[in-house]
Amino acid sequence: MDYARPVEELIPGVQGRVLGVLSRTEMEMTIRTVANLAGASPQQASVVVAHLVELGIVIRREAGSSALVRLERENEAARLVLALARLDKSAMARLDEAARRIEPVPASLTIFGSFARGEAVASSDLDVLVVRPEGVVAEDHDWIDALGRWEVAARKIVGNPVNLLVVSFHELPALLRRRSGPWHAIVHEGIPLIGAPISTLASVA
C-alpha cells in the first residue's frame, strides 16, 4: 500500500489524483493549480472537478476570471476520501491497539524508517524495533508466539511486509552507540507504540 498517496493508490486516473490534491489541503485552489499538482492538463482537471461538483464532493466558487475549488468536508463521500488520505494515522492507531495485546509486554516497540517518516510506498516494509523485556529469554515460547501474532496482525493491517528487528533490553545501549545503519533513524525518527522513546530507554538499560 502506498501510504504517502493512498487516495491516488486506490482511486485510479485523474480523478484519484485530483481528489488526492484536494484532500491534502483546506485551502481553495484554482483548477490550474489543482491540475499542476495532480500532473494533469487543465482540461482534464476541469472535467473531473465539474463531475465532483455535481456529486457535491467539491465546492466551486467564482472569483473574477478564475474558479476556486476545495473539498466539501461536510459531504459524506468527501469524508471517506479524507479518511483514506489519513490512512497512515488510522493504521498506526490499529498497530498500537494490537501491540497492547502482546504478553509479555515489550520494553519498547518502535516504528522506524519510511512508515515513521510518512513516506511509505507500496514497496516499503514496516520496520519495527522490538526490545525484549528484562527477564524474558529469546527462546521464551510465550514471547515468540505473542510477537508472531502481532507480526501477522500488523501485516494484515498495513498490507506491507513487516520487518522486525528484535534486541534485548541490555543490548540496546551498545547498539545505539554504533551511530550507523538504522540506529540513528530509530533514535531521531522512531515512533514508540509501547514503552518510552528508545533514547530514554537506552539511558537506563
C-alpha atoms as an extended CHARMM CRD file, in Angstrom:
* protein
*
       205  EXT
         1         1  MET       CA              0.0000000000        0.0000000000        0.0000000000  PROA      1               0.0000000000
         2         2  ASP       CA              1.2400000000        3.4960000000       -0.8220000000  PROA      2               0.0000000000
         3         3  TYR       CA              0.7340000000        5.3930000000        2.4340000000  PROA      3               0.0000000000
         4         4  ALA       CA              2.2720000000        8.5890000000        1.0550000000  PROA      4               0.0000000000
         5         5  ARG       CA             -0.5570000000        8.9010000000       -1.5280000000  PROA      5               0.0000000000
         6         6  PRO       CA             -3.3030000000        6.4670000000       -0.5340000000  PROA      6               0.0000000000
         7         7  VAL       CA             -6.1050000000        8.3020000000       -2.3700000000  PROA      7               0.0000000000
         8         8  GLU       CA             -4.2660000000        8.0600000000       -5.6730000000  PROA      8               0.0000000000
         9         9  GLU       CA             -3.3710000000        4.4250000000       -4.9410000000  PROA      9               0.0000000000
        10        10  LEU       CA             -6.9930000000        3.3080000000       -4.5920000000  PROA      10              0.0000000000
        11        11  ILE       CA             -8.8060000000        5.7210000000       -6.9200000000  PROA      11              0.0000000000
        12        12  PRO       CA             -7.3200000000        5.3900000000      -10.4030000000  PROA      12              0.0000000000
        13        13  GLY       CA             -6.6390000000        8.0220000000      -13.0140000000  PROA      13              0.0000000000
        14        14  VAL       CA             -7.0040000000       11.7890000000      -12.9860000000  PROA      14              0.0000000000
        15        15  GLN       CA             -9.9520000000       11.6730000000      -10.5910000000  PROA      15              0.0000000000
        16        16  GLY       CA             -7.8590000000        9.9800000000       -7.9110000000  PROA      16              0.0000000000
        17        17  ARG       CA             -5.0200000000       12.4460000000       -8.4060000000  PROA      17              0.0000000000
        18        18  VAL       CA             -7.3610000000       15.4370000000       -8.1910000000  PROA      18              0.0000000000
        19        19  LEU       CA             -9.0190000000       14.0720000000       -5.0540000000  PROA      19              0.0000000000
        20        20  GLY       CA             -5.5900000000       13.3790000000       -3.5880000000  PROA      20              0.0000000000
        21        21  VAL       CA             -4.5440000000       17.0020000000       -4.1100000000  PROA      21              0.0000000000
        22        22  LEU       CA             -7.7770000000       18.3850000000       -2.6440000000  PROA      22              0.0000000000
        23        23  SER       CA             -7.6690000000       16.0220000000        0.3420000000  PROA      23              0.0000000000
        24        24  ARG       CA             -4.2770000000       17.3260000000        1.4510000000  PROA      24              0.0000000000
        25        25  THR       CA             -5.3150000000       20.9650000000        1.9130000000  PROA      25              0.0000000000
        26        26  GLU       CA             -8.1890000000       23.0310000000        3.2300000000  PROA      26              0.0000000000
        27        27  MET       CA             -7.2590000000       25.9720000000        1.0020000000  PROA      27              0.0000000000
        28        28  GLU       CA             -9.1620000000       26.9620000000       -2.1100000000  PROA      28              0.0000000000
        29        29  MET       CA             -7.1630000000       26.4650000000       -5.2980000000  PROA      29              0.0000000000
        30        30  THR       CA             -7.5920000000       27.3660000000       -8.9270000000  PROA      30              0.0000000000
        31        31  ILE       CA             -8.2560000000       24.4990000000      -11.2890000000  PROA      31              0.0000000000
        32        32  ARG       CA             -4.9240000000       25.2310000000      -12.9730000000  PROA      32              0.0000000000
        33        33  THR       CA             -3.1280000000       24.7800000000       -9.6350000000  PROA      33              0.0000000000
        34        34  VAL       CA             -5.0200000000       21.5500000000       -8.9940000000  PROA      34              0.0000000000
        35        35  ALA       CA             -4.0690000000       20.3400000000      -12.4620000000  PROA      35              0.0000000000
        36        36  ASN       CA             -0.3880000000       21.1430000000      -11.9250000000  PROA      36              0.0000000000
        37        37  LEU       CA             -0.2700000000       19.3670000000       -8.5690000000  PROA      37              0.0000000000
        38        38  ALA       CA             -2.2080000000       16.3900000000       -9.9460000000  PROA      38              0.0000000000
        39        39  GLY       CA              0.0000000000       16.0370000000      -13.0080000000  PROA      39              0.0000000000
        40        40  ALA       CA             -2.9780000000       16.5550000000      -15.3140000000  PROA      40              0.0000000000
        41        41  SER       CA             -3.8900000000       19.0230000000      -18.0290000000  PROA      41              0.0000000000
        42        42  PRO       CA             -6.2000000000       21.9190000000      -17.0770000000  PROA      42              0.0000000000
        43        43  GLN       CA             -8.8440000000       20.4320000000      -19.3830000000  PROA      43              0.0000000000
        44        44  GLN       CA             -8.6620000000       17.0260000000      -17.6820000000  PROA      44              0.0000000000
        45        45  ALA       CA             -8.8240000000       18.6350000000      -14.2430000000  PROA      45              0.0000000000
        46        46  SER       CA            -11.7780000000       20.7900000000      -15.2870000000  PROA      46              0.0000000000
        47        47  VAL       CA            -13.7820000000       17.7730000000      -16.4280000000  PROA      47              0.0000000000
        48        48  VAL       CA            -13.0600000000       15.8740000000      -13.2080000000  PROA      48              0.0000000000
        49        49  VAL       CA            -13.7880000000       18.8730000000      -10.9740000000  PROA      49              0.0000000000
        50        50  ALA       CA            -17.0890000000       19.5230000000      -12.7770000000  PROA      50              0.0000000000
        51        51  HSD       CA            -18.1310000000       15.9200000000      -12.1050000000  PROA      51              0.0000000000
        52        52  LEU       CA            -17.1120000000       16.1600000000       -8.4370000000  PROA      52              0.0000000000
        53        53  VAL       CA            -19.0430000000       19.4160000000       -8.0820000000  PROA      53              0.0000000000
        54        54  GLU       CA            -22.1520000000       17.6810000000       -9.4640000000  PROA      54              0.0000000000
        55        55  LEU       CA            -21.6860000000       14.9620000000       -6.8330000000  PROA      55              0.0000000000
        56        56  GLY       CA            -21.4160000000       17.5610000000       -4.0620000000  PROA      56              0.0000000000
        57        57  ILE       CA            -17.9120000000       16.4100000000       -3.1130000000  PROA      57              0.0000000000
        58        58  VAL       CA            -16.2300000000       19.6200000000       -4.3160000000  PROA      58              0.0000000000
        59        59  ILE       CA            -17.3060000000       23.2470000000       -3.9030000000  PROA      59              0.0000000000
        60        60  ARG       CA            -16.6120000000       25.6650000000       -6.7570000000  PROA      60              0.0000000000
        61        61  ARG       CA            -16.5940000000       29.4310000000       -6.2490000000  PROA      61              0.0000000000
        62        62  GLU       CA            -16.1860000000       32.0110000000       -8.9750000000  PROA      62              0.0000000000
        63        63  ALA       CA            -13.5370000000       34.6330000000       -8.1860000000  PROA      63              0.0000000000
        64        64  GLY       CA            -13.2030000000       37.1230000000      -11.0150000000  PROA      64              0.0000000000
        65        65  SER       CA            -11.9190000000       35.3460000000      -14.0870000000  PROA      65              0.0000000000
        66        66  SER       CA            -10.9070000000       32.2810000000      -12.0790000000  PROA      66              0.0000000000
        67        67  ALA       CA            -12.7560000000       29.4990000000      -10.3280000000  PROA      67              0.0000000000
        68        68  LEU       CA            -11.6380000000       28.3830000000       -6.8790000000  PROA      68              0.0000000000
        69        69  VAL       CA            -12.3460000000       24.8570000000       -5.6840000000  PROA      69              0.0000000000
        70        70  ARG       CA            -11.9850000000       22.8850000000       -2.4760000000  PROA      70              0.0000000000
        71        71  LEU       CA            -13.2390000000       19.6490000000       -0.9780000000  PROA      71              0.0000000000
        72        72  GLU       CA            -16.6270000000       19.9050000000        0.7400000000  PROA      72              0.0000000000
        73        73  ARG       CA            -15.5840000000       18.4340000000        4.0610000000  PROA      73              0.0000000000
        74        74  GLU       CA            -19.1490000000       18.0450000000        5.3070000000  PROA      74              0.0000000000
        75        75  ASN       CA            -20.0420000000       15.7810000000        2.3860000000  PROA      75              0.0000000000
        76        76  GLU       CA            -20.1320000000       12.1450000000        3.4790000000  PROA      76              0.0000000000
        77        77  ALA       CA            -18.3070000000       10.8270000000        0.4190000000  PROA      77              0.0000000000
        78        78  ALA       CA            -15.6640000000       13.5320000000        0.8530000000  PROA      78              0.0000000000
        79        79  ARG       CA            -15.2630000000       12.4360000000        4.4690000000  PROA      79              0.0000000000
        80        80  LEU       CA            -14.4160000000        8.9540000000        3.2310000000  PROA      80              0.0000000000
        81        81  VAL       CA            -11.7950000000       10.4400000000        0.9050000000  PROA      81              0.0000000000
        82        82  LEU       CA            -10.3320000000       12.3870000000        3.8360000000  PROA      82              0.0000000000
        83        83  ALA       CA            -10.2720000000        9.2220000000        5.9550000000  PROA      83              0.0000000000
        84        84  LEU       CA             -8.3860000000        7.4860000000        3.1510000000  PROA      84              0.0000000000
        85        85  ALA       CA             -5.9400000000       10.4060000000        2.9920000000  PROA      85              0.0000000000
        86        86  ARG       CA             -5.2570000000        9.8720000000        6.7190000000  PROA      86              0.0000000000
        87        87  LEU       CA             -4.7420000000        6.1400000000        6.2840000000  PROA      87              0.0000000000
        88        88  ASP       CA             -1.2640000000        6.2550000000        7.8380000000  PROA      88              0.0000000000
        89        89  LYS       CA             -2.6510000000        7.6300000000       11.1090000000  PROA      89              0.0000000000
        90        90  SER       CA             -5.5140000000        5.1470000000       11.3400000000  PROA      90              0.0000000000
        91        91  ALA       CA             -3.1560000000        2.2670000000       10.5320000000  PROA      91              0.0000000000
        92        92  MET       CA             -0.7530000000        3.4380000000       13.2430000000  PROA      92              0.0000000000
        93        93  ALA       CA             -3.6070000000        3.5600000000       15.7650000000  PROA      93              0.0000000000
        94        94  ARG       CA             -4.5710000000       -0.0330000000       14.9550000000  PROA      94              0.0000000000
        95        95  LEU       CA             -0.9520000000       -1.1780000000       15.1970000000  PROA      95              0.0000000000
        96        96  ASP       CA             -0.7950000000        0.4490000000       18.6180000000  PROA      96              0.0000000000
        97        97  GLU       CA             -4.0130000000       -1.2720000000       19.7020000000  PROA      97              0.0000000000
        98        98  ALA       CA             -2.7490000000       -4.6690000000       18.5620000000  PROA      98              0.0000000000
        99        99  ALA       CA              0.6450000000       -4.1080000000       20.2310000000  PROA      99              0.0000000000
       100       100  ARG       CA             -1.0230000000       -3.6480000000       23.6010000000  PROA      100             0.0000000000
       101       101  ARG       CA             -2.1070000000       -7.2850000000       23.4720000000  PROA      101             0.0000000000
       102       102  ILE       CA              1.4920000000       -8.5630000000       23.3560000000  PROA      102             0.0000000000
       103       103  GLU       CA              2.2880000000      -10.5250000000       26.5230000000  PROA      103             0.0000000000
       104       104  PRO       CA              4.9940000000      -10.4450000000       27.9030000000  PROA      104             0.0000000000
       105       105  VAL       CA              4.9600000000       -6.6960000000       27.2220000000  PROA      105             0.0000000000
       106       106  PRO       CA              7.9550000000       -5.4710000000       25.1820000000  PROA      106             0.0000000000
       107       107  ALA       CA             10.2260000000       -2.9290000000       26.8540000000  PROA      107             0.0000000000
       108       108  SER       CA              9.6960000000       -0.9750000000       23.6410000000  PROA      108             0.0000000000
       109       109  LEU       CA              8.0760000000       -1.4720000000       20.2660000000  PROA      109             0.0000000000
       110       110  THR       CA              9.0650000000        1.3450000000       17.9240000000  PROA      110             0.0000000000
       111       111  ILE       CA              8.1640000000        2.0210000000       14.2890000000  PROA      111             0.0000000000
       112       112  PHE       CA             11.0340000000        3.4850000000       12.2590000000  PROA      112             0.0000000000
       113       113  GLY       CA             12.0120000000        4.0120000000        8.6270000000  PROA      113             0.0000000000
       114       114  SER       CA              9.6400000000        5.1360000000        5.8880000000  PROA      114             0.0000000000
       115       115  PHE       CA              6.4630000000        4.4960000000        7.9170000000  PROA      115             0.0000000000
       116       116  ALA       CA              7.7380000000        6.7210000000       10.7420000000  PROA      116             0.0000000000
       117       117  ARG       CA              8.6590000000        9.4490000000        8.2500000000  PROA      117             0.0000000000
       118       118  GLY       CA              5.2720000000        9.3000000000        6.4760000000  PROA      118             0.0000000000
       119       119  GLU       CA              6.9690000000        8.2300000000        3.2410000000  PROA      119             0.0000000000
       120       120  ALA       CA              5.9110000000        4.5630000000        2.9720000000  PROA      120             0.0000000000
       121       121  VAL       CA              5.0060000000        3.4030000000       -0.5280000000  PROA      121             0.0000000000
       122       122  ALA       CA              3.7890000000        0.0670000000       -1.8590000000  PROA      122             0.0000000000
       123       123  SER       CA              7.3130000000       -1.3830000000       -1.8650000000  PROA      123             0.0000000000
       124       124  SER       CA              8.1090000000       -0.2420000000        1.7090000000  PROA      124             0.0000000000
       125       125  ASP       CA              8.4800000000       -2.5780000000        4.6610000000  PROA      125             0.0000000000
       126       126  LEU       CA              7.0180000000       -1.7360000000        8.0350000000  PROA      126             0.0000000000
       127       127  ASP       CA             10.2540000000       -1.5680000000       10.0570000000  PROA      127             0.0000000000
       128       128  VAL       CA              9.8310000000       -2.2640000000       13.7630000000  PROA      128             0.0000000000
       129       129  LEU       CA             12.3600000000       -2.3250000000       16.5870000000  PROA      129             0.0000000000
       130       130  VAL       CA             11.2480000000       -4.6560000000       19.3710000000  PROA      130             0.0000000000
       131       131  VAL       CA             13.1310000000       -4.5390000000       22.6790000000  PROA      131             0.0000000000
       132       132  ARG       CA             12.7230000000       -7.7560000000       24.6360000000  PROA      132             0.0000000000
       133       133  PRO       CA             11.9410000000       -7.0510000000       28.2890000000  PROA      133             0.0000000000
       134       134  GLU       CA             14.2060000000       -7.9760000000       31.1830000000  PROA      134             0.0000000000
       135       135  GLY       CA             13.6810000000      -11.4870000000       32.4960000000  PROA      135             0.0000000000
       136       136  VAL       CA             12.4550000000      -12.8460000000       29.1540000000  PROA      136             0.0000000000
       137       137  VAL       CA             14.8700000000      -15.0080000000       27.1650000000  PROA      137             0.0000000000
       138       138  ALA       CA             14.9110000000      -15.0820000000       23.3920000000  PROA      138             0.0000000000
       139       139  GLU       CA             13.6350000000      -18.6980000000       23.3910000000  PROA      139             0.0000000000
       140       140  ASP       CA             10.6020000000      -17.9460000000       25.5930000000  PROA      140             0.0000000000
       141       141  HSD       CA              7.6980000000      -19.5990000000       23.7500000000  PROA      141             0.0000000000
       142       142  ASP       CA              5.0510000000      -17.1780000000       25.0660000000  PROA      142             0.0000000000
       143       143  TRP       CA              7.1660000000      -14.2410000000       23.8800000000  PROA      143             0.0000000000
       144       144  ILE       CA              7.7960000000      -15.7730000000       20.4460000000  PROA      144             0.0000000000
       145       145  ASP       CA              4.1150000000      -16.6500000000       19.9660000000  PROA      145             0.0000000000
       146       146  ALA       CA              2.8330000000      -13.2340000000       21.0950000000  PROA      146             0.0000000000
       147       147  LEU       CA              5.2840000000      -11.3740000000       18.8810000000  PROA      147             0.0000000000
       148       148  GLY       CA              4.4330000000      -13.6500000000       15.9610000000  PROA      148             0.0000000000
       149       149  ARG       CA              0.7280000000      -12.9440000000       16.3750000000  PROA      149             0.0000000000
       150       150  TRP       CA              1.3810000000       -9.2100000000       16.3770000000  PROA      150             0.0000000000
       151       151  GLU       CA              3.5300000000       -9.5150000000       13.2430000000  PROA      151             0.0000000000
       152       152  VAL       CA              0.7260000000      -11.3540000000       11.4350000000  PROA      152             0.0000000000
       153       153  ALA       CA             -1.8300000000       -8.7760000000       12.6020000000  PROA      153             0.0000000000
       154       154  ALA       CA              0.4510000000       -5.9030000000       11.5350000000  PROA      154             0.0000000000
       155       155  ARG       CA              0.8820000000       -7.4240000000        8.0770000000  PROA      155             0.0000000000
       156       156  LYS       CA             -2.8960000000       -7.5910000000        7.6790000000  PROA      156             0.0000000000
       157       157  ILE       CA             -3.4010000000       -4.0470000000        8.9500000000  PROA      157             0.0000000000
       158       158  VAL       CA             -0.8840000000       -2.2640000000        6.7230000000  PROA      158             0.0000000000
       159       159  GLY       CA             -0.7830000000       -4.6530000000        3.7510000000  PROA      159             0.0000000000
       160       160  ASN       CA              3.0080000000       -4.2440000000        3.5120000000  PROA      160             0.0000000000
       161       161  PRO       CA              5.7420000000       -6.6790000000        4.5990000000  PROA      161             0.0000000000
       162       162  VAL       CA              6.7570000000       -6.3970000000        8.2610000000  PROA      162             0.0000000000
       163       163  ASN       CA             10.4370000000       -6.3720000000        9.2220000000  PROA      163             0.0000000000
       164       164  LEU       CA             11.0840000000       -6.9830000000       12.9370000000  PROA      164             0.0000000000
       165       165  LEU       CA             14.4250000000       -6.0690000000       14.4870000000  PROA      165             0.0000000000
       166       166  VAL       CA             14.4160000000       -7.7860000000       17.8960000000  PROA      166             0.0000000000
       167       167  VAL       CA             17.0610000000       -6.9520000000       20.5240000000  PROA      167             0.0000000000
       168       168  SER       CA             17.3480000000       -7.4580000000       24.2610000000  PROA      168             0.0000000000
       169       169  PHE       CA             16.9970000000       -4.6690000000       26.7930000000  PROA      169             0.0000000000
       170       170  HSD       CA             20.6830000000       -4.8900000000       27.7030000000  PROA      170             0.0000000000
       171       171  GLU       CA             21.9220000000       -4.9660000000       24.0930000000  PROA      171             0.0000000000
       172       172  LEU       CA             20.3410000000       -1.6340000000       23.2910000000  PROA      172             0.0000000000
       173       173  PRO       CA             22.9640000000        0.8690000000       24.6070000000  PROA      173             0.0000000000
       174       174  ALA       CA             25.8500000000       -0.7550000000       22.7090000000  PROA      174             0.0000000000
       175       175  LEU       CA             23.8110000000       -0.9420000000       19.5100000000  PROA      175             0.0000000000
       176       176  LEU       CA             22.8250000000        2.7180000000       19.6980000000  PROA      176             0.0000000000
       177       177  ARG       CA             26.4520000000        3.7650000000       20.1620000000  PROA      177             0.0000000000
       178       178  ARG       CA             27.2020000000        2.4630000000       16.6580000000  PROA      178             0.0000000000
       179       179  ARG       CA             25.5790000000        5.5600000000       15.0830000000  PROA      179             0.0000000000
       180       180  SER       CA             25.3090000000        3.6020000000       11.8520000000  PROA      180             0.0000000000
       181       181  GLY       CA             22.7650000000        1.5280000000        9.9750000000  PROA      181             0.0000000000
       182       182  PRO       CA             19.2150000000        2.0860000000       11.2210000000  PROA      182             0.0000000000
       183       183  TRP       CA             20.1800000000        3.2290000000       14.7080000000  PROA      183             0.0000000000
       184       184  HSD       CA             20.4000000000        6.9520000000       14.0290000000  PROA      184             0.0000000000
       185       185  ALA       CA             16.9640000000        6.8870000000       12.3770000000  PROA      185             0.0000000000
       186       186  ILE       CA             15.4940000000        4.8140000000       15.2170000000  PROA      186             0.0000000000
       187       187  VAL       CA             16.5920000000        7.3740000000       17.8170000000  PROA      187             0.0000000000
       188       188  HSD       CA             15.6170000000       10.5010000000       15.8870000000  PROA      188             0.0000000000
       189       189  GLU       CA             12.5860000000        9.3560000000       13.8630000000  PROA      189             0.0000000000
       190       190  GLY       CA             11.2370000000        6.3270000000       15.7020000000  PROA      190             0.0000000000
       191       191  ILE       CA              7.6080000000        6.3340000000       16.8530000000  PROA      191             0.0000000000
       192       192  PRO       CA              7.1260000000        4.2540000000       20.0200000000  PROA      192             0.0000000000
       193       193  LEU       CA              3.9010000000        2.2670000000       20.2060000000  PROA      193             0.0000000000
       194       194  ILE       CA              4.8110000000        0.6870000000       23.5350000000  PROA      194             0.0000000000
       195       195  GLY       CA              7.3400000000        1.9670000000       26.0530000000  PROA      195             0.0000000000
       196       196  ALA       CA              9.4440000000        5.1000000000       26.2610000000  PROA      196             0.0000000000
       197       197  PRO       CA             11.4210000000        6.5940000000       23.3660000000  PROA      197             0.0000000000
       198       198  ILE       CA             14.4560000000        4.4820000000       22.5590000000  PROA      198             0.0000000000
       199       199  SER       CA             16.9320000000        7.1670000000       23.6060000000  PROA      199             0.0000000000
       200       200  THR       CA             15.3250000000        7.3320000000       27.0540000000  PROA      200             0.0000000000
       201       201  LEU       CA             15.1740000000        3.5730000000       27.3690000000  PROA      201             0.0000000000
       202       202  ALA       CA             18.8400000000        3.1750000000       26.4170000000  PROA      202             0.0000000000
       203       203  SER       CA             19.9440000000        5.5710000000       29.1410000000  PROA      203             0.0000000000
       204       204  VAL       CA             18.5150000000        3.3230000000       31.8630000000  PROA      204             0.0000000000
       205       205  ALA       CA             19.4150000000       -0.0490000000       30.3240000000  PROA      205             0.0000000000
